């Protein structure tokens, strides 16, 4: 039996689990038949959601990256930060004029976390 996970060294930046699509699609169909809202295609919904949260993104990043009161370990905070900013990039939602250039440079340096 093959492992469902892919070593990060072997995976592309957007890959996360092999074979997950069919299982996720079945769960989505089940939720839909149970009366849950399903956004098809999901891309416009995710883009709108990320755009609506852009104004709060800077404060969230500062809290996550710099605030010792954050309960997560620093390494985990960095991983969350990279994942969230990567979502904006991958889903085509611009962060221009939202985040300072210096912060974006720091993100690019951390992207190999």
BAZA-744256 format. One record per atom (N, C-alpha, C): x, y, z. Coordinates in Angstrom, 3 decimals. Layout:
+----------+----------+----------+
!       xx !       yy !       zz !
+----------+----------+----------+
!        X !        Y !        Z !
...
+----------+----------+----------+
# end
This chain:
+----------+----------+----------+
!       xx !       yy !       zz !
+----------+----------+----------+
!    0.850 !   -1.182 !    0.000 !
!    0.000 !    0.000 !    0.000 !
!    0.894 !    1.244 !    0.000 !
!    0.561 !    2.205 !   -0.846 !
!    1.334 !    3.439 !   -0.917 !
!    0.890 !    4.412 !    0.168 !
!    1.843 !    5.165 !    0.657 !
!    1.537 !    6.209 !    1.624 !
!    0.726 !    7.306 !    0.942 !
!   -0.207 !    7.897 !    1.681 !
!   -1.007 !    8.979 !    1.103 !
!   -0.232 !   10.292 !    1.122 !
!    0.719 !   10.415 !    2.022 !
!    1.483 !   11.657 !    2.079 !
!    2.674 !   11.583 !    1.141 !
!    3.132 !   12.750 !    0.742 !
!    4.266 !   12.849 !   -0.160 !
!    5.370 !   13.591 !    0.584 !
!    6.587 !   13.052 !    0.550 !
!    7.697 !   13.757 !    1.194 !
!    7.774 !   15.169 !    0.630 !
!    8.004 !   16.155 !    1.489 !
!    8.035 !   17.537 !    1.015 !
!    9.148 !   17.761 !    0.010 !
!   10.242 !   17.018 !    0.101 !
!   11.323 !   17.166 !   -0.877 !
!   10.896 !   16.693 !   -2.260 !
!    9.937 !   15.761 !   -2.326 !
!    9.496 !   15.218 !   -3.607 !
!    8.302 !   15.969 !   -4.165 !
!    7.628 !   16.702 !   -3.335 !
!    6.374 !   17.350 !   -3.750 !
!    6.623 !   18.746 !   -4.306 !
!    5.724 !   19.163 !   -5.174 !
!    5.731 !   20.548 !   -5.626 !
!    5.163 !   21.411 !   -4.512 !
!    5.279 !   22.720 !   -4.632 !
!    4.830 !   23.610 !   -3.558 !
!    3.325 !   23.512 !   -3.310 !
!    2.539 !   23.152 !   -4.318 !
!    1.090 !   23.120 !   -4.154 !
!    0.558 !   21.712 !   -3.879 !
!    1.426 !   20.702 !   -3.872 !
!    0.986 !   19.336 !   -3.621 !
!    0.956 !   19.087 !   -2.120 !
!    0.006 !   18.294 !   -1.666 !
!   -0.041 !   18.023 !   -0.234 !
!   -0.329 !   16.567 !    0.055 !
!   -1.236 !   15.940 !   -0.619 !
!   -1.529 !   14.524 !   -0.382 !
!   -1.893 !   13.836 !   -1.689 !
!   -1.320 !   12.676 !   -1.898 !
!   -1.640 !   11.891 !   -3.088 !
!   -2.942 !   11.142 !   -2.829 !
!   -3.830 !   11.155 !   -3.792 !
!   -5.045 !   10.372 !   -3.688 !
!   -6.155 !   10.993 !   -2.853 !
!   -5.980 !   12.216 !   -2.422 !
!   -6.981 !   12.839 !   -1.551 !
!   -8.191 !   13.358 !   -2.334 !
!   -8.024 !   13.670 !   -3.603 !
!   -9.082 !   14.331 !   -4.363 !
!  -10.389 !   13.544 !   -4.359 !
!  -10.340 !   12.253 !   -4.665 !
!  -11.568 !   11.452 !   -4.731 !
!  -12.281 !   11.404 !   -3.384 !
!  -11.513 !   11.248 !   -2.306 !
!  -12.115 !   11.205 !   -0.969 !
!  -12.758 !   12.550 !   -0.621 !
!  -12.070 !   13.637 !   -0.953 !
!  -12.626 !   14.967 !   -0.675 !
!  -13.875 !   15.229 !   -1.513 !
!  -13.839 !   14.829 !   -2.773 !
!  -14.996 !   15.012 !   -3.645 !
!  -16.205 !   14.240 !   -3.113 !
!  -15.987 !   13.029 !   -2.626 !
!  -17.074 !   12.232 !   -2.052 !
!  -17.656 !   12.921 !   -0.821 !
!  -16.803 !   13.487 !    0.017 !
!  -17.276 !   14.209 !    1.207 !
!  -18.080 !   15.449 !    0.817 !
!  -17.618 !   16.146 !   -0.213 !
!  -18.338 !   17.338 !   -0.687 !
!  -19.716 !   16.944 !   -1.203 !
!  -19.781 !   15.887 !   -1.987 !
!  -21.067 !   15.415 !   -2.506 !
!  -21.996 !   15.009 !   -1.363 !
!  -21.445 !   14.340 !   -0.367 !
!  -22.247 !   13.944 !    0.805 !
!  -22.798 !   15.182 !    1.512 !
!  -21.940 !   16.169 !    1.748 !
!  -22.383 !   17.402 !    2.401 !
!  -23.485 !   18.078 !    1.592 !
!  -23.316 !   18.107 !    0.262 !
!  -24.312 !   18.732 !   -0.604 !
!  -25.668 !   18.027 !   -0.492 !
!  -25.647 !   16.696 !   -0.463 !
!  -26.914 !   15.948 !   -0.357 !
!  -27.557 !   16.137 !    1.008 !
!  -26.764 !   16.538 !    1.997 !
!  -27.293 !   16.791 !    3.337 !
!  -27.790 !   18.232 !    3.493 !
!  -27.737 !   19.006 !    2.416 !
!  -28.253 !   20.364 !    2.451 !
!  -27.232 !   21.440 !    2.760 !
!  -25.956 !   21.072 !    2.827 !
!  -24.906 !   22.060 !    3.088 !
!  -24.642 !   22.892 !    1.834 !
!  -24.211 !   24.109 !    2.035 !
!  -23.837 !   24.964 !    0.920 !
!  -22.510 !   24.500 !    0.355 !
!  -22.470 !   24.309 !   -0.940 !
!  -21.244 !   23.909 !   -1.630 !
!  -21.002 !   24.932 !   -2.735 !
!  -19.833 !   25.522 !   -2.713 !
!  -19.472 !   26.519 !   -3.723 !
!  -18.750 !   25.819 !   -4.860 !
!  -19.398 !   25.782 !   -6.036 !
!  -18.803 !   25.150 !   -7.213 !
!  -18.822 !   26.116 !   -8.376 !
!  -17.736 !   26.454 !   -8.922 !
!  -16.396 !   26.153 !   -8.458 !
!  -16.064 !   26.992 !   -7.221 !
!  -15.121 !   26.543 !   -6.441 !
!  -14.785 !   27.187 !   -5.173 !
!  -13.873 !   28.395 !   -5.342 !
!  -13.167 !   28.493 !   -6.459 !
!  -12.190 !   29.568 !   -6.636 !
!  -12.780 !   30.964 !   -6.433 !
!  -13.907 !   31.320 !   -7.052 !
!  -14.448 !   32.666 !   -6.828 !
!  -14.805 !   32.914 !   -5.358 !
!  -15.318 !   31.891 !   -4.678 !
!  -15.659 !   32.048 !   -3.255 !
!  -14.398 !   32.298 !   -2.434 !
!  -13.337 !   31.501 !   -2.659 !
!  -12.094 !   31.687 !   -1.909 !
!  -11.460 !   33.032 !   -2.208 !
!  -11.486 !   33.466 !   -3.462 !
!  -10.914 !   34.768 !   -3.811 !
!  -11.657 !   35.889 !   -3.090 !
!  -12.978 !   35.828 !   -3.093 !
!  -13.772 !   36.844 !   -2.391 !
!  -13.480 !   36.823 !   -0.897 !
!  -13.364 !   35.628 !   -0.329 !
!  -13.078 !   35.499 !    1.103 !
!  -11.725 !   36.110 !    1.447 !
!  -10.697 !   35.805 !    0.650 !
!   -9.374 !   36.356 !    0.916 !
!   -9.355 !   37.868 !    0.729 !
!  -10.042 !   38.372 !   -0.295 !
!  -10.114 !   39.830 !   -0.488 !
!  -10.772 !   40.507 !    0.708 !
!  -11.795 !   39.873 !    1.259 !
!  -12.498 !   40.474 !    2.398 !
!  -11.650 !   40.498 !    3.664 !
!  -10.610 !   39.666 !    3.713 !
!   -9.757 !   39.602 !    4.903 !
!   -8.429 !   40.345 !    4.731 !
!   -8.197 !   40.902 !    3.562 !
!   -6.912 !   41.570 !    3.311 !
!   -6.637 !   42.711 !    4.275 !
!   -7.649 !   43.487 !    4.635 !
!   -7.436 !   44.643 !    5.511 !
!   -6.953 !   44.237 !    6.900 !
!   -7.288 !   43.037 !    7.333 !
!   -6.859 !   42.556 !    8.653 !
!   -5.571 !   41.746 !    8.586 !
!   -5.082 !   41.480 !    7.403 !
!   -3.938 !   40.592 !    7.216 !
!   -2.672 !   41.135 !    7.871 !
!   -2.395 !   42.410 !    7.717 !
!   -1.172 !   42.990 !    8.276 !
!   -1.140 !   42.810 !    9.793 !
!   -2.229 !   43.168 !   10.469 !
!   -2.276 !   43.025 !   11.931 !
!   -2.121 !   41.573 !   12.349 !
!   -2.745 !   40.659 !   11.617 !
!   -2.646 !   39.239 !   11.941 !
!   -1.208 !   38.757 !   11.796 !
!   -0.542 !   39.185 !   10.730 !
!    0.838 !   38.773 !   10.496 !
!    1.748 !   39.295 !   11.599 !
!    1.577 !   40.544 !   11.975 !
!    2.403 !   41.110 !   13.055 !
!    2.180 !   40.327 !   14.343 !
!    0.940 !   40.037 !   14.677 !
!    0.642 !   39.247 !   15.876 !
!    1.282 !   37.868 !   15.778 !
!    1.104 !   37.220 !   14.640 !
!    1.609 !   35.864 !   14.476 !
!    3.138 !   35.819 !   14.485 !
!    3.776 !   36.779 !   13.833 !
!    5.221 !   36.740 !   13.680 !
!    5.979 !   37.318 !   14.877 !
!    5.364 !   38.243 !   15.589 !
!    6.138 !   39.004 !   16.576 !
!    5.630 !   38.948 !   18.011 !
!    4.403 !   38.579 !   18.218 !
!    3.810 !   38.677 !   19.544 !
!    4.092 !   37.419 !   20.362 !
!    4.803 !   37.578 !   21.465 !
!    5.115 !   36.433 !   22.328 !
!    3.871 !   35.878 !   23.012 !
!    2.782 !   36.632 !   22.984 !
!    1.539 !   36.144 !   23.587 !
!    0.849 !   35.102 !   22.704 !
!    1.283 !   34.980 !   21.457 !
!    0.724 !   33.968 !   20.561 !
!    1.060 !   32.597 !   21.137 !
!    0.068 !   31.726 !   21.297 !
!    0.315 !   30.439 !   21.950 !
!    1.066 !   29.418 !   21.100 !
!    1.243 !   29.678 !   19.826 !
!    1.920 !   28.716 !   18.948 !
!    3.435 !   28.878 !   19.007 !
!    4.178 !   27.780 !   18.889 !
!    5.635 !   27.889 !   18.806 !
!    6.032 !   28.682 !   17.564 !
!    7.188 !   29.329 !   17.617 !
!    7.628 !   30.193 !   16.523 !
!    7.664 !   29.464 !   15.179 !
!    8.186 !   28.248 !   15.149 !
!    8.268 !   27.487 !   13.898 !
!    6.876 !   27.262 !   13.305 !
!    5.904 !   26.932 !   14.144 !
!    4.537 !   26.712 !   13.666 !
!    3.917 !   28.015 !   13.175 !
!    4.208 !   29.113 !   13.848 !
!    3.707 !   30.417 !   13.397 !
!    4.244 !   30.738 !   12.014 !
!    5.532 !   30.474 !   11.809 !
!    6.130 !   30.735 !   10.501 !
!    5.477 !   29.881 !    9.424 !
!    5.198 !   28.636 !    9.740 !
!    4.550 !   27.756 !    8.764 !
!    3.157 !   28.266 !    8.417 !
!    2.400 !   28.717 !    9.420 !
!    1.070 !   29.292 !    9.161 !
!    1.183 !   30.533 !    8.283 !
!    2.137 !   31.380 !    8.614 !
!    2.333 !   32.610 !    7.861 !
!    2.636 !   32.313 !    6.393 !
!    3.573 !   31.418 !    6.159 !
!    3.926 !   31.049 !    4.792 !
!    2.726 !   30.454 !    4.069 !
!    1.974 !   29.578 !    4.736 !
!    0.815 !   28.931 !    4.108 !
!   -0.265 !   29.948 !    3.733 !
!   -0.537 !   30.883 !    4.622 !
!   -1.588 !   31.874 !    4.341 !
!   -1.182 !   32.798 !    3.195 !
!    0.034 !   33.310 !    3.254 !
!    0.479 !   34.192 !    2.178 !
!    0.584 !   33.438 !    0.853 !
!    0.949 !   32.172 !    0.916 !
!    0.999 !   31.348 !   -0.284 !
!   -0.397 !   31.175 !   -0.887 !
!   -1.412 !   31.074 !   -0.034 !
!   -2.791 !   30.939 !   -0.529 !
!   -3.190 !   32.171 !   -1.335 !
!   -2.831 !   33.349 !   -0.836 !
!   -3.140 !   34.568 !   -1.586 !
!   -2.493 !   34.519 !   -2.966 !
!   -1.222 !   34.135 !   -2.994 !
!   -0.505 !   34.084 !   -4.267 !
!   -1.110 !   33.039 !   -5.200 !
!   -1.326 !   31.828 !   -4.702 !
!   -1.815 !   30.732 !   -5.540 !
!   -3.223 !   30.972 !   -6.057 !
!   -4.037 !   31.694 !   -5.276 !
!   -5.415 !   31.944 !   -5.695 !
!   -5.562 !   33.261 !   -6.445 !
!   -4.437 !   33.918 !   -6.712 !
!   -4.454 !   35.108 !   -7.552 !
!   -5.028 !   36.350 !   -6.894 !
!   -4.895 !   36.454 !   -5.572 !
!   -5.380 !   37.635 !   -4.858 !
!   -4.166 !   38.483 !   -4.508 !
!   -4.089 !   39.649 !   -5.094 !
!   -2.933 !   40.522 !   -4.936 !
!   -2.817 !   41.056 !   -3.514 !
!   -1.579 !   41.130 !   -3.050 !
!   -1.299 !   41.745 !   -1.753 !
!   -0.603 !   43.086 !   -1.926 !
!   -0.574 !   43.575 !   -3.181 !
!    0.031 !   44.871 !   -3.453 !
!   -0.720 !   45.944 !   -2.668 !
!    0.029 !   46.842 !   -2.064 !
!   -0.514 !   47.934 !   -1.243 !
!   -1.212 !   47.443 !    0.020 !
!   -1.021 !   46.181 !    0.368 !
!   -1.604 !   45.640 !    1.591 !
!   -0.509 !   45.402 !    2.622 !
!    0.597 !   44.846 !    2.166 !
!    1.714 !   44.538 !    3.056 !
!    2.941 !   45.330 !    2.647 !
!    3.715 !   45.795 !    3.628 !
!    4.950 !   46.514 !    3.307 !
!    5.926 !   45.609 !    2.540 !
!    6.713 !   46.220 !    1.664 !
!    7.662 !   45.474 !    0.848 !
!    8.634 !   44.687 !    1.740 !
!    9.086 !   45.281 !    2.843 !
!   10.031 !   44.605 !    3.735 !
!    9.421 !   43.334 !    4.320 !
!    8.150 !   43.380 !    4.641 !
!    7.488 !   42.200 !    5.186 !
!    7.364 !   41.122 !    4.120 !
!    7.062 !   41.511 !    2.895 !
!    6.978 !   40.538 !    1.814 !
!    8.352 !   39.905 !    1.546 !
!    9.426 !   40.708 !    1.630 !
!   10.772 !   40.150 !    1.462 !
!   11.045 !   39.106 !    2.536 !
!   10.633 !   39.423 !    3.759 !
!   10.835 !   38.475 !    4.861 !
!   10.048 !   37.192 !    4.602 !
!    8.836 !   37.337 !    4.091 !
!    8.033 !   36.152 !    3.744 !
!    8.758 !   35.297 !    2.712 !
!    9.316 !   35.940 !    1.706 !
!   10.014 !   35.188 !    0.666 !
!   11.215 !   34.454 !    1.243 !
!   11.873 !   35.031 !    2.207 !
!   13.009 !   34.364 !    2.849 !
!   12.562 !   33.177 !    3.688 !
!   11.349 !   33.249 !    4.247 !
!   10.839 !   32.203 !    5.112 !
!   10.138 !   31.106 !    4.323 !
!    9.942 !   31.274 !    3.038 !
!    9.114 !   30.344 !    2.279 !
!    9.698 !   28.932 !    2.191 !
!   10.931 !   28.748 !    2.572 !
!   11.529 !   27.410 !    2.597 !
!   11.503 !   26.809 !    3.983 !
!   10.657 !   27.340 !    4.854 !
!   10.555 !   26.837 !    6.230 !
!   10.098 !   25.412 !    6.219 !
+----------+----------+----------+
# end
